Amino acid sequence: MTINLFQTPEYRALIQEHIEKTIGYLFTKNQEFALACEIKNVHFTPELPLSVQETFQETVLFILSGYTFESATLEEGYFSFEAGFGEENFGSTVTVPLLAIKQLFVGDHPIVLNLAQPVKKEKVEQKSSMEALLNNPENKKLIKKKKS
C-alpha cells in the first residue's frame, strides 16, 4: 500500500512548525512577505461582499506590507491579518490555518512550499439534551413508564 507522505500526521506537524517558525523569523526581522493559499480555507471577519468574493481565483496571493503586515498575528495554528478589499477598501480580518498556506514569498523568492492539506474538522451535530436522552433505548423505557 502506497501512502502519500505529504498527508501524514508527521509531515503535517513538520511543515506546520516550519511555516510557523519561518513567519516568526520574518516578524523578528521586520520583513514583509506574501503568502499564497487556497481561498476555500480562508475565513474573513466580517464576511466580504459577494462582489469582492467573486474576484478571487481558487488560489489567492496576499501581500503583507504596511498596515496589513503590522496587524499580522500568529497563534495556535492560525495566521491572521487585517486587510482592505475591493474598490471600497472593505476592511476584514483574514484568518488562515497554517497548513492552508501553500507558499511563502519574500519578494519574488518562494521560501516555503507546503504540499500538505489542512485537516478538515468534522462537524459535530449538537443535539438537545432530550434527543441525547432518547438515543439510549433504556432511557426511552423509563420515560414511557413515567408517562403511564
MARDREN-175104 format. One line per 8 residues: number of its first residue (from 0); their letters; for each residue x, y, z of N, C-alpha, C. Coordinates in nm, 4 decimals, m for minus. Layout:
! MARDREN-175104
NUM> a> X Y Z X Y Z X Y Z  ...;
This chain:
! MARDREN-175104
0> mtinlfqt> 0.0841 m0.1179 0.0000 0.0000 0.0000 0.0000 0.0888 0.1246 0.0000  0.0622 0.2149 m0.0914 0.1376 0.3381 m0.1006 0.0692 0.4462 m0.0179  0.1471 0.5160 0.0623 0.0893 0.6276 0.1384 0.1409 0.7569 0.0796  0.0605 0.8600 0.0938 0.1032 0.9910 0.0494 0.1822 1.0546 0.1647  0.3116 1.0603 0.1503 0.3984 1.1103 0.2573 0.3652 1.2520 0.3006  0.3077 1.3310 0.2106 0.2819 1.4708 0.2414 0.1475 1.4928 0.3097  0.0747 1.3847 0.3346 m0.0532 1.3955 0.4049 m0.0526 1.3182 0.5367  0.0640 1.2733 0.5777 0.0737 1.2014 0.7045 0.0740 1.3003 0.8205;
8> peyraliq> 0.0304 1.2568 0.9375 0.0342 1.3459 1.0546 0.1754 1.3962 1.0847  0.2765 1.3117 1.0623 0.4143 1.3525 1.0904 0.4576 1.4665 0.9984  0.4266 1.4551 0.8680 0.4650 1.5613 0.7749 0.3860 1.6882 0.8043  0.2574 1.6738 0.8332 0.1757 1.7927 0.8643 0.2343 1.8681 0.9835  0.2720 1.7945 1.0861 0.3308 1.8581 1.2049 0.4625 1.9264 1.1692  0.5447 1.8593 1.0893 0.6742 1.9132 1.0485 0.6573 2.0427 0.9678  0.5702 2.0411 0.8667 0.5555 2.1583 0.7811 0.4842 2.2722 0.8544  0.3902 2.2383 0.9425 0.3242 2.3438 1.0199 0.4248 2.4164 1.1084;
16> ehiektig> 0.5129 2.3400 1.1718 0.6171 2.4008 1.2546 0.7114 2.4855 1.1683  0.7441 2.4354 1.0499 0.8321 2.5092 0.9585 0.7688 2.6423 0.9162  0.6415 2.6389 0.8797 0.5707 2.7618 0.8404 0.5669 2.8589 0.9577  0.5320 2.8085 1.0754 0.5227 2.8923 1.1943 0.6567 2.9572 1.2282  0.7634 2.8784 1.2253 0.8959 2.9326 1.2575 0.9450 3.0301 1.1504  0.9121 3.0031 1.0246 0.9541 3.0933 0.9169 0.8832 3.2274 0.9299  0.7523 3.2260 0.9543 0.6788 3.3522 0.9731 0.7313 3.4245 1.0962  0.7552 3.3513 1.2042 0.8114 3.4119 1.3257 0.9458 3.4779 1.2975;
24> ylftknqe> 1.0286 3.4113 1.2195 1.1589 3.4671 1.1822 1.1412 3.5955 1.1011  1.0484 3.5929 1.0045 1.0239 3.7134 0.9235 0.9739 3.8283 1.0103  0.8918 3.7977 1.1104 0.8451 3.9007 1.2038 0.9624 3.9618 1.2799  1.0542 3.8769 1.3298 1.1665 3.9298 1.4079 1.2585 4.0168 1.3232  1.2625 3.9915 1.1931 1.3460 4.0708 1.1027 1.2680 4.1856 1.0387  1.1397 4.2009 1.0805 1.0532 4.3059 1.0261 1.0499 4.3002 0.8726  1.0451 4.1774 0.8207 1.0489 4.1536 0.6765 0.9083 4.1293 0.6226  0.8634 4.2174 0.5332 0.7340 4.1980 0.4699 0.7412 4.0786 0.3762;
32> falaceik> 0.6271 4.0125 0.3540 0.6251 3.8912 0.2722 0.4869 3.8722 0.2119  0.4747 3.7693 0.1321 0.3466 3.7349 0.0705 0.3195 3.5878 0.0948  0.1919 3.5522 0.0918 0.1564 3.4120 0.1057 0.0482 3.3756 0.0060  0.0579 3.2544 m0.0453 m0.0417 3.2015 m0.1382 m0.1172 3.0905 m0.0673  m0.2492 3.0929 m0.0804 m0.3305 2.9883 m0.0190 m0.4588 2.9671 m0.0985  m0.5213 2.8527 m0.0765 m0.6464 2.8229 m0.1437 m0.7578 2.8992 m0.0730  m0.8392 2.9690 m0.1504 m0.9423 3.0559 m0.0948 m1.0434 2.9779 m0.0109  m1.0653 2.8505 m0.0420 m1.1644 2.7718 0.0322 m1.1277 2.7548 0.1794;
40> nvhftpel> m1.0009 2.7762 0.2137 m0.9553 2.7606 0.3520 m0.9405 2.8930 0.4263  m0.9738 3.0039 0.3605 m0.9563 3.1362 0.4196 m1.0883 3.1820 0.4798  m1.0810 3.2394 0.6000 m1.2005 3.2909 0.6678 m1.1874 3.4429 0.6813  m1.2944 3.5149 0.6476 m1.2960 3.6609 0.6555 m1.3968 3.7050 0.7620  m1.3543 3.7975 0.8501 m1.4419 3.8530 0.9522 m1.4322 4.0047 0.9489  m1.5377 4.0774 0.9112 m1.6659 4.0266 0.8629 m1.6522 3.9676 0.7227  m1.7541 3.8900 0.6856 m1.7586 3.8258 0.5542 m1.7490 3.9330 0.4450  m1.6737 3.9045 0.3409 m1.6566 4.0001 0.2311 m1.7835 4.0070 0.1457;
48> plsvqetf> m1.8108 4.1240 0.0884 m1.9242 4.1343 m0.0036 m1.9053 4.0380 m0.1207  m2.0145 3.9895 m0.1745 m2.0113 3.8935 m0.2850 m1.9340 3.9495 m0.4039  m1.9474 4.0798 m0.4291 m1.8770 4.1408 m0.5422 m1.7251 4.1268 m0.5280  m1.6754 4.1258 m0.4053 m1.5316 4.1085 m0.3812 m1.4962 3.9600 m0.3888  m1.5775 3.8754 m0.3268 m1.5502 3.7312 m0.3269 m1.5405 3.6758 m0.4684  m1.6229 3.7278 m0.5580 m1.6256 3.6782 m0.6956 m1.4977 3.7098 m0.7727  m1.4159 3.8014 m0.7231 m1.2919 3.8363 m0.7925 m1.1783 3.7391 m0.7616  m1.1946 3.6543 m0.6591 m1.0895 3.5620 m0.6193 m1.0872 3.4385 m0.7086;
56> qetvlfil> m0.9666 3.3914 m0.7373 m0.9461 3.2629 m0.8044 m0.9370 3.1560 m0.6946  m0.9147 3.0311 m0.7324 m0.9008 2.9231 m0.6335 m0.7833 2.9469 m0.5398  m0.6736 2.9973 m0.5958 m0.5561 3.0305 m0.5156 m0.5412 3.1816 m0.5146  m0.5184 3.2362 m0.3963 m0.5084 3.3811 m0.3825 m0.3730 3.4159 m0.3197  m0.3184 3.5276 m0.3626 m0.1912 3.5758 m0.3102 m0.2179 3.6993 m0.2253  m0.1800 3.6934 m0.0994 m0.1922 3.8076 m0.0090 m0.0532 3.8663 0.0113  m0.0380 3.9946 m0.0130 0.0895 4.0632 0.0075 0.0798 4.1403 0.1383  0.1658 4.1051 0.2321 0.1613 4.1678 0.3635 0.2660 4.2776 0.3705;
64> sgytfesa> 0.2168 4.4001 0.3631 0.3044 4.5154 0.3763 0.2268 4.6267 0.4457  0.2993 4.7241 0.4962 0.2348 4.8366 0.5633 0.1485 4.7915 0.6795  0.0266 4.8492 0.6880 m0.0630 4.8179 0.7989 m0.0990 4.6692 0.8032  m0.1172 4.6080 0.6881 m0.1523 4.4661 0.6838 m0.0438 4.3837 0.7524  0.0825 4.4148 0.7254 0.1939 4.3450 0.7908 0.1942 4.3736 0.9406  0.1730 4.4988 0.9767 0.1750 4.5381 1.1186 0.0632 4.4701 1.1981  m0.0494 4.4425 1.1341 m0.1632 4.3814 1.2042 m0.1527 4.2288 1.2116  m0.0567 4.1698 1.1452 m0.0469 4.0238 1.1361 m0.0124 3.9603 1.2705;
72> tleegyfs> m0.0775 3.8474 1.2970 m0.0507 3.7712 1.4186 m0.0428 3.6226 1.3849  0.0252 3.5515 1.4697 0.0468 3.4089 1.4532 0.0137 3.3434 1.5859  m0.0901 3.2582 1.5873 m0.1238 3.1917 1.7131 m0.2058 3.0654 1.6913  m0.1735 2.9633 1.7700 m0.2472 2.8373 1.7760 m0.2803 2.7773 1.6399  m0.1827 2.7703 1.5512 m0.2030 2.7061 1.4225 m0.2695 2.7919 1.3171  m0.2872 2.9214 1.3453 m0.3519 3.0131 1.2513 m0.2682 3.1390 1.2312  m0.2813 3.1948 1.1128 m0.2182 3.3211 1.0782 m0.3308 3.4186 1.0439  m0.3289 3.5372 1.1047 m0.4345 3.6361 1.0821 m0.3745 3.7726 1.0522;
80> feagfgee> m0.4499 3.8511 0.9754 m0.4110 3.9887 0.9468 m0.5332 4.0662 0.9008  m0.5236 4.1979 0.9118 m0.6311 4.2854 0.8661 m0.5945 4.3394 0.7289  m0.6961 4.3501 0.6417 m0.6705 4.3998 0.5068 m0.7967 4.4650 0.4528  m0.7778 4.5496 0.3506 m0.8891 4.6121 0.2811 m0.9041 4.5488 0.1439  m1.0295 4.5283 0.1002 m1.0564 4.4584 m0.0249 m1.1492 4.5395 m0.1142  m1.1256 4.5273 m0.2440 m1.2128 4.5902 m0.3424 m1.1889 4.7392 m0.3552  m1.2654 4.7994 m0.4447 m1.2512 4.9431 m0.4705 m1.2850 5.0273 m0.3480  m1.3751 4.9749 m0.2641 m1.4169 5.0490 m0.1445 m1.3267 5.0220 m0.0246;
88> nfgstvtv> m1.2227 4.9391 m0.0439 m1.1291 4.9049 0.0631 m1.2028 4.8484 0.1848  m1.2928 4.7521 0.1591 m1.3726 4.6895 0.2639 m1.2803 4.6188 0.3619  m1.2849 4.6583 0.4889 m1.1960 4.6035 0.5906 m1.2437 4.4709 0.6447  m1.1506 4.3765 0.6580 m1.1829 4.2447 0.7109 m1.0571 4.1832 0.7719  m1.0776 4.0994 0.8730 m0.9681 4.0221 0.9289 m0.9638 3.8885 0.8574  m0.8477 3.8561 0.8053 m0.8266 3.7324 0.7302 m0.7616 3.6318 0.8241  m0.8193 3.5119 0.8322 m0.7635 3.4063 0.9162 m0.7414 3.2829 0.8302  m0.6191 3.2305 0.8373 m0.5798 3.1167 0.7538 m0.5147 3.0105 0.8424;
96> pllaikql> m0.5615 2.8854 0.8367 m0.4870 2.7794 0.9065 m0.3469 2.7694 0.8462  m0.2463 2.7485 0.9282 m0.1089 2.7448 0.8769 m0.0917 2.6436 0.7645  m0.1563 2.5276 0.7751 m0.1412 2.4269 0.6708 m0.2140 2.4633 0.5421  m0.2952 2.5681 0.5444 m0.3611 2.6149 0.4221 m0.2706 2.7095 0.3434  m0.1595 2.7509 0.4044 m0.0621 2.8353 0.3345 0.0199 2.7431 0.2443  0.0092 2.7638 0.1147 0.0771 2.6772 0.0182 0.2184 2.7247 m0.0122  0.2383 2.8585 m0.0123 0.3720 2.9134 m0.0367 0.3885 3.0439 0.0402  0.5118 3.0691 0.0804 0.5521 3.1981 0.1367 0.6575 3.2567 0.0440;
104> fvgdhpiv> 0.6479 3.3875 0.0209 0.7416 3.4576 m0.0670 0.8015 3.5772 0.0048  0.9270 3.6004 m0.0208 0.9917 3.7270 0.0136 1.0359 3.7839 m0.1196  0.9737 3.8941 m0.1586 0.9964 3.9473 m0.2925 0.9492 3.8458 m0.3944  1.0322 3.8156 m0.4906 0.9985 3.7168 m0.5934 1.0438 3.5757 m0.5571  1.0975 3.5593 m0.4369 1.1575 3.4320 m0.3984 1.0636 3.3474 m0.3128  1.0243 3.2293 m0.3623 0.9463 3.1390 m0.2764 1.0390 3.0802 m0.1707  1.0039 3.0959 m0.0438 1.0913 3.0473 0.0626 1.0327 2.9273 0.1362  0.9015 2.9021 0.1186 0.8379 2.7841 0.1772 0.7409 2.7286 0.0743;
112> lnlaqpvk> 0.7436 2.5972 0.0598 0.6495 2.5261 m0.0261 0.5841 2.4184 0.0591  0.4519 2.4211 0.0692 0.3782 2.3273 0.1522 0.2903 2.2383 0.0651  0.3106 2.1075 0.0724 0.2304 2.0118 m0.0036 0.1217 1.9459 0.0805  0.1192 1.9748 0.2101 0.0181 1.9154 0.2987 m0.1138 1.9900 0.2855  m0.2216 1.9180 0.3057 m0.3548 1.9775 0.3085 m0.3959 1.9949 0.4541  m0.4690 2.1027 0.4851 m0.5178 2.1156 0.6230 m0.6142 2.0015 0.6546  m0.6154 1.9607 0.7789 m0.7067 1.8548 0.8217 m0.8443 1.9164 0.8371  m0.9416 1.8536 0.7738 m1.0788 1.9031 0.7835 m1.1397 1.8510 0.9112;
120> kekveqks> m1.1920 1.9434 0.9903 m1.2553 1.9048 1.1155 m1.3988 1.8636 1.0864  m1.4355 1.7501 1.1414 m1.5709 1.7009 1.1234 m1.6668 1.7886 1.2038  m1.7792 1.8214 1.1414 m1.8804 1.8983 1.2126 m1.9551 1.8045 1.3065  m1.9632 1.8455 1.4301 m2.0336 1.7661 1.5290 m2.1732 1.8245 1.5438  m2.2724 1.7394 1.5212 m2.4093 1.7864 1.5348 m2.4401 1.8033 1.6820  m2.4997 1.9175 1.7139 m2.5400 1.9393 1.8509 m2.6835 1.8926 1.8662  m2.7077 1.8129 1.9678 m2.8411 1.7610 1.9933 m2.8926 1.8220 2.1217  m3.0227 1.8305 2.1294 m3.0812 1.8772 2.2547 m3.0591 1.7690 2.3587;
128> smeallnn> m3.0694 1.8057 2.4837 m3.0490 1.7068 2.5900 m3.1559 1.5978 2.5821  m3.2783 1.6322 2.5387 m3.3842 1.5309 2.5268 m3.3508 1.4319 2.4164  m3.2984 1.4816 2.3030 m3.2597 1.3911 2.1937 m3.1501 1.2958 2.2402  m3.0527 1.3489 2.3117 m2.9438 1.2653 2.3617 m2.9977 1.1612 2.4592  m3.0911 1.2014 2.5440 m3.1513 1.1111 2.6405 m3.2282 0.9997 2.5703  m3.3032 1.0353 2.4659 m3.3858 0.9378 2.3949 m3.3060 0.8461 2.3027  m3.1816 0.8792 2.2745 m3.0978 0.7924 2.1914 m3.0682 0.6596 2.2599  m3.0710 0.6580 2.3902 m3.0468 0.5352 2.4658 m3.1805 0.4639 2.4855;
136> penkklik> m3.1949 0.3411 2.4318 m3.3212 0.2679 2.4438 m3.3660 0.2466 2.5889  m3.2721 0.2327 2.6798 m3.3073 0.2140 2.8214 m3.3777 0.3380 2.8764  m3.3340 0.4564 2.8324 m3.3968 0.5795 2.8789 m3.5382 0.5930 2.8242  m3.5605 0.5458 2.7030 m3.6950 0.5517 2.6438 m3.7935 0.4736 2.7302  m3.7500 0.3575 2.7800 m3.8362 0.2751 2.8659 m3.8739 0.3500 2.9933  m3.7758 0.4194 3.0526 m3.8014 0.4923 3.1763 m3.9025 0.6043 3.1545  m3.8894 0.6756 3.0427 m3.9796 0.7860 3.0149 m4.1210 0.7345 2.9904  m4.1353 0.6231 2.9199 m4.2675 0.5646 2.8939 m4.3330 0.5225 3.0239;
144> kkks> m4.2558 0.4642 3.1167 m4.3105 0.4219 3.2447 m4.3608 0.5413 3.3239  m4.2873 0.6504 3.3193 m4.3250 0.7691 3.3954 m4.4536 0.8300 3.3403  m4.4747 0.8262 3.2093 m4.5931 0.8836 3.1471 m4.7177 0.8023 3.1833  m4.7052 0.6742 3.2119 m4.8193 0.5865 3.2393 m4.8887 0.6175 3.3673;
